[in-house]
Amino acid sequence: MDERDRVRPPRSYHRSPADARRYQRHGVLYMGMIYAALGTAMGGVVPLPVVAPVIVIAYLRGALLTHELIHVRRPEQVAWMLRMMMLFDTPLGLGYRENQSIHLRHHQQAATEADPEFYQIRGGPLRAFVAAMLGSELAAAKWVIARGMSPSLRREATVRALVMLTLVAAQPLVFLQYWIVIRTTIGVSNFMFHHLLHYRRGQYGTFCLRLPGPLDASLRLVLGRALAAVLCEHDAHHAWGQVKAERLPGLLQAYPAPSGGPR
């Protein structure tokens, strides 16, 4: 057996086509829950604050499922709802196609000046937090400046902007409450996913996340154990990018990170 094969995780640890279908089904479900929560609030069925926890949890789980999907499915293989990434958080956002390109390049150059997400990682924490809160607009601006607007991006961005502006016009006060919830959730999760996992005590790199017991239990309750592992075992995720989330705990003990960088 080749030495390199001997130290790699087995293929059974990799995300499979069945896993990808599950990520997509659940991702569509969580996106639908966000739309349903917003719709019931705008329809006057329930106040927005009542459904805010649904929006927060559905976004967090859906975002991590989409992250897993990004590693295995091209844009044309993804359901329209997920490909659009239409969360009504900004009229200037990107879709799955652009975010996939950004994230995969992040894996290749993580926490370096060449990392397209470095603007959310660079210390200190206050600067990184502000960048995370403005992440949607900054990512779109950087993309358009570097690559321009393709016909597909132009079409999808137009749809996202028009739908968002229609919702604003229909119920401005309810939509403002939704916008505060979704922007805060996206911003805080961006800060955790980028700065907290790639910057520690003045050093850039890729780190695991270890929280005090009650916080760790809360994180796993909100995200589920498998998705929480993407954060808690983030160093393992970067070392072995093809490995599915539920296989990340203990992975680096059995299969140390390759010296040549991520695989």
C-alpha positions in Angstrom: 0.0 0.0 0.0 1.3 3.5 -0.9 2.3 5.5 2.2 0.1 8.4 1.1 -2.9 6.1 0.8 -2.2 4.7 4.2 -2.5 8.0 6.0 -5.5 9.3 4.1 -9.0 9.0 5.5 -10.9 6.2 3.7 -13.3 7.1 0.9 -16.2 6.1 3.2 -15.4 9.3 5.2 -15.9 11.5 2.1 -19.2 13.2 1.2 -21.2 10.9 -1.0 -23.8 11.6 -3.6 -26.4 10.5 -1.1 -25.0 13.0 1.4 -25.2 15.8 -1.2 -28.9 14.9 -1.8 -29.5 15.1 1.9 -27.7 18.4 2.2 -29.8 19.8 -0.6 -33.1 18.5 0.8 -32.5 19.9 4.2 -31.1 23.1 2.9 -34.2 23.7 0.9 -36.3 22.9 4.0 -34.5 25.4 6.1 -34.7 28.1 3.4 -38.4 27.4 3.2 -38.7 27.8 6.9 -37.1 31.3 6.7 -39.5 32.2 3.9 -42.5 30.8 5.9 -41.5 32.7 9.0 -41.2 35.9 7.2 -44.4 35.3 5.3 -46.5 34.7 8.4 -45.1 37.8 10.0 -45.8 39.9 7.0 -49.3 38.5 6.8 -50.0 39.5 10.3 -50.4 35.9 11.6 -47.7 36.2 14.2 -45.3 39.0 15.3 -41.8 38.8 13.8 -40.1 38.5 17.2 -42.1 35.2 17.8 -40.6 33.6 14.7 -37.2 35.1 15.0 -35.7 32.0 16.7 -36.9 29.9 13.7 -35.2 32.3 11.3 -31.9 32.2 13.3 -31.7 28.4 13.7 -32.9 27.8 10.1 -30.2 30.2 8.8 -27.4 28.7 10.8 -28.2 25.1 9.9 -29.0 26.0 6.3 -25.7 27.9 5.9 -23.6 25.0 7.2 -25.5 22.6 5.0 -24.9 24.8 2.0 -21.2 25.0 3.0 -21.1 21.2 2.9 -22.9 21.2 -0.5 -20.3 23.8 -1.9 -17.6 21.1 -1.5 -19.5 18.5 -3.7 -21.9 20.1 -6.1 -21.6 22.6 -8.9 -24.1 25.4 -9.2 -26.1 23.7 -12.0 -26.5 20.7 -9.8 -28.1 22.7 -7.0 -31.8 23.6 -6.5 -32.8 27.1 -7.6 -33.7 28.1 -4.1 -30.2 27.4 -2.8 -28.4 28.6 -6.0 -30.0 32.0 -5.5 -29.1 32.4 -1.8 -32.0 34.8 -1.6 -32.2 35.8 2.1 -33.3 39.4 1.6 -30.3 40.6 3.7 -29.0 42.9 1.0 -29.9 43.9 -2.6 -26.2 43.6 -3.5 -25.4 40.0 -2.6 -23.9 37.1 -4.4 -25.3 33.6 -5.2 -24.1 30.0 -4.8 -21.8 30.2 -7.9 -19.8 33.1 -6.6 -19.7 32.0 -3.0 -18.5 28.5 -4.1 -15.6 30.1 -5.9 -14.8 32.3 -3.0 -14.9 29.5 -0.4 -12.9 27.0 -2.4 -10.2 29.6 -2.9 -10.3 30.3 0.8 -9.4 26.7 1.4 -6.5 26.9 -1.0 -5.0 30.1 0.6 -6.6 30.1 4.1 -5.8 33.0 6.3 -3.2 34.6 4.0 -3.3 37.8 2.0 -4.3 35.7 -1.0 -7.4 34.4 0.8 -10.5 36.1 -0.7 -12.1 36.0 2.7 -9.1 37.5 4.5 -10.9 40.9 5.0 -13.1 39.1 7.5 -10.2 37.3 9.2 -7.6 40.1 9.6 -7.3 41.2 13.2 -8.1 42.7 15.6 -11.6 41.6 16.6 -13.4 44.9 16.2 -12.1 45.4 12.7 -13.0 41.8 11.8 -16.5 42.2 13.3 -17.3 45.3 11.3 -16.1 43.5 8.1 -18.2 40.5 9.0 -21.3 42.6 9.5 -20.8 44.1 6.1 -19.6 40.8 4.6 -22.4 40.5 2.0 -21.7 43.9 0.4 -17.9 43.7 0.7 -17.9 40.3 -0.9 -20.1 41.5 -3.8 -18.0 44.6 -4.3 -14.7 42.7 -4.3 -16.2 40.1 -6.8 -17.5 42.7 -9.2 -14.3 44.8 -9.1 -12.1 41.7 -9.7 -14.3 39.8 -12.2 -17.1 42.0 -13.4 -20.8 40.9 -13.6 -21.4 37.8 -15.7 -24.9 37.5 -17.3 -25.9 34.9 -14.7 -24.9 37.1 -11.8 -26.6 40.1 -13.4 -29.9 38.1 -13.8 -29.8 36.6 -10.3 -28.8 39.8 -8.6 -31.6 41.6 -10.3 -34.2 39.1 -9.1 -32.8 39.2 -5.5 -32.9 43.0 -5.5 -36.4 43.3 -6.9 -37.9 40.7 -4.6 -36.3 42.3 -1.6 -37.4 45.8 -2.5 -41.0 44.5 -3.1 -41.0 43.0 0.4 -39.7 46.3 1.8 -42.5 48.2 0.1 -45.2 45.8 1.2 -44.5 45.8 4.9 -41.6 48.1 5.8 -41.8 47.9 9.6 -42.1 44.1 9.6 -39.3 43.7 7.0 -37.1 46.0 9.1 -37.5 43.6 12.1 -36.6 40.7 9.8 -33.7 42.5 8.3 -32.2 43.2 11.8 -32.5 39.6 12.8 -31.1 38.1 9.6 -28.2 40.7 9.3 -27.2 40.2 12.9 -27.3 36.4 12.5 -25.3 36.5 9.3 -22.8 39.0 10.7 -22.1 37.1 14.0 -21.8 33.8 12.2 -19.4 35.3 9.6 -17.3 36.6 12.5 -17.2 33.2 14.1 -16.5 31.3 10.9 -13.8 33.5 9.7 -12.1 35.5 12.5 -12.5 33.2 15.4 -11.4 30.1 13.5 -8.5 31.7 11.6 -6.9 34.2 14.0 -5.6 33.4 17.5 -3.5 35.7 19.7 -1.9 37.5 16.8 -1.4 34.4 14.7 -3.2 33.5 11.4 -4.0 29.9 10.7 -6.8 27.4 11.0 -7.9 26.4 14.5 -10.5 24.3 16.2 -13.2 25.8 18.4 -13.2 24.8 22.0 -16.0 26.4 24.1 -16.9 26.1 27.8 -19.2 23.2 28.5 -22.6 25.0 28.6 -21.7 27.0 25.4 -20.5 23.9 23.7 -23.7 22.1 24.6 -25.8 25.0 23.4 -23.9 25.2 20.1 -24.5 21.5 19.4 -28.1 21.7 20.4 -28.7 24.6 17.9 -26.7 23.2 15.0 -26.8 19.5 15.7 -23.7 17.5 16.4 -22.6 16.9 12.8 -22.8 20.5 11.7 -21.3 21.8 14.9 -18.2 19.7 14.0 -17.5 22.0 11.0 -16.8 24.8 13.6 -15.5 22.8 16.5 -13.1 20.7 14.3 -12.4 23.4 11.7 -8.7 22.5 11.6 -9.6 19.0 10.6 -12.1 20.3 8.0 -9.3 22.3 6.3 -6.8 19.5 6.5 -9.2 17.0 4.9 -11.7 19.1 2.9 -13.4 16.1 1.3 -14.4 14.6 4.7 -18.0 14.9 5.8 -18.9 16.9 8.9 -19.9 13.9 11.1 -16.4 12.3 10.5 -14.4 15.3 11.7 -14.3 14.6 15.5 -11.1 12.8 16.2 -10.0 12.8 12.6 -6.6 14.5 13.1 -5.7 12.0 15.8 -6.2 9.1 13.3 -5.1 11.0 10.2 -2.7 13.9 10.9 -2.8 16.9 8.7 -0.7 16.4 5.5 2.5 18.4 5.6 1.9 19.6 2.0 -1.3 21.4 3.0 -5.0 20.6 2.7 -6.3 17.7 0.7 
